[in-house]
Amino acid sequence: MFTDIYNFPNLGGNNNSIPDTPLFLGTDGTFYSTAEEGTDAAGSLFSLVDGQSPFATLVLTSGTVGSQIGILGQGFSSPSVVKFNGVAARKVTLTGTTFLTATVPAGASSGFVTITTGATTLTSRYTFTVLNSWGSGKAIPTAVAGAASGFIGKIYVVSGITAQGGAPVSNTQIFNPATNTWTTGAAIPTPVFAAASAVVSGSLYVIGGYEGTSQTPSNLVQIYNPSKNTWTTGAAMPTARWKRCRSRGRQRDLRHRRQRLDSAAEHSGEVRSFHQHVDGGDSVAGWKVGARRGVVGIKHCCIGWLCDVR
C-alpha cells in the first residue's frame, strides 16, 4: 500500500508541484531532488527527511589488496578509521569532510566497509569484494577428515572421522556461503570415511569408503536429496572401494537421459561406472567395468588423494 509523504504546492501557477527527477538518497540520510520552474521559473532543489540514517557509499565495490577505494560519507576527519570487513586500512587520504580514499589492506576479506570518526561509525550500503584473495568462513561445527562433499546451492559435508582410527560419524553438515552459517541435515544411514562423492541432478552421491573402526571397504551407494532432506540407496558397487577418489557426474540429454558416476580403484587400475537410465518413468541402475588404466598404481590413479576418471 502506498501513502503520501508530501504534496508539493502549486504556488502562483509556476509548476512547483511537478518533481522533475527521481529522489536521490544522500549519505547524510536525506532525500534530494528537483522540481520544475519554482521561484522565478528557475527550477528548485528540494530535500525530504524521512528518518533514514547516514551511511557511506563506495566508489568501487571490488578490488585487490593495495587498491585505492574512494568513499563518500559525512563528518570525515584525519582521525577517521577505515576497516574492510574488520581489517583496518593503513593508508587513508582525506579530501574534505565527505570524501576520502583508503588502500585495501593485506589480510582484508570481502564484507562491509566501516568508517569510524570518534563515536560515529558509518557502514557501506553494499559489501566490498576483495579480489584474488582468501577469506575465512564460520568454522564447521564438527571437525572431520575424509568426509564426502558436494555443492548444491550450499556446501554439504557428510560423514568422515573425528579422530585418527576412530569410527566414521553420521553427520550431514550444511554450509550456506550467503549467510556464513551451518545447519544439520538428515544423518547418513551408514557412516563412511574416504568415500567418493559426486552431485548428479541435484542429489549428492556418496560411494564406497571405509565402514567402522576396522576400516572395512564399502560397496554402498548412498544418495542424499537436499530438497527432501532424505537418504536413499542405489545399486551396490560390485567391488568395495575406498580412498577418497573424486567422482565426476555426467549428464546427456538425447533420446534417453543418461547419468553416470565414474569411480576408479586405487591399486587395480580398474575403472567402474555407475549408470542410471531414465525412459518413460522406468529406470534401471547398475554398474559396469570400463577400460583399465594403462599404468596400474596409486601414482597414476590417485594423485594427492584425488582421482578424476575421464
Secondary structure, DSSP 8 states (H G I E B T S, - for coil): ----S-----GGGS-TTSB-S--EE-TTSEEEEEESS-GGGS-EEEEEE-S----BEES-SEE-TT-EEEEE-SS--TT-EEEETTEE-S-EEEETTTEEEEE--TT--SB-EEEEETTEEEEBSS-BEESS--------SS--BS-EEEESSSEEEE--BSSTT------EEEEETTTTEEEE----SS--BS-EEEEETTEEEEE--EETTTTEEB--EEEEETTTTEEEE----SS-B-S-----EEEEESSSEEEEEEEE-SSS--EEEEEEEEETTEEEEEEEE----SS-SHHHH-BTTB----
